[in-house]
Amino acid sequence: RMQWGDLWAAFALYLVLEGLMPFLNPGAMKRTLLQLAGLEERTLRMAGFASMIAGALLLYFVRGG
């Protein structure tokens, strides 16, 4: 059973990982965001969906589902 502390720990790890790219290489981050802005909404939506599915599957296997 998941505890609230687990959720906060996952959120904290998410923030650390999100901050890595702009901290280590802000120029590449800006170029990447500019490229993403040029993509069609459908493409971004599909990438987001694939990311959610991959994350859910990874969580399922990591948690011993």
N, C-alpha and C positions, 0 to 999 in steps of 0.2 A: 504494500500500500504506500502510495506516495505521500510524503509529508510536505507541509508548506515550506520548510527549510530547503527541501530538494528543488522546489520551484524557484525559490529565490537564488539558490546556487546556480541553477541552469541559466537564469536571467543574467546573473553576474558574469558567468562564463561567456554568454552571448555578447555582452558589452565589451569584454576584453577582446574577443575575436573580431568584433566589428571595428574596434579601434586600431587594430594592428596595421592594416593597409594604409590608412591615412597618416599614421605615425611614422611608419617605415619608409613609405614612398608616396608622398602626397601628389607628386606629378602624375604618376601612373594612375592613382585613384581618380584624379580629375579627368584624365583621358578616357578611362574606363566609363565614368559616368556620362561623359559626352557621347560615347559610342552607344551606351544604353538608351540615352535620350533619343537617339535616331532610330531605334528599333520600333517596329509596329507593336501596338498594344497587345495584339493576339500573341505575338512571340514572347513578350514579357509575361503575359498571363500563363502561357504554357510552361515557361521556365520556372515561374513561381510555384505552379502546381507540381511540377516534377520535384522541386526542392522540398515541398511539403511532404510529398509521398516518401521521398528518400529519407527525410528526417524522421517521419513516423515509423518507417520500417527499421531504421537504425535504432531508434528508441525501444521498439518492441524487442529486438534481438538483444540489445544491451541489458534491458531489464529482465531478461530471461523468460520472455513470453512464450 
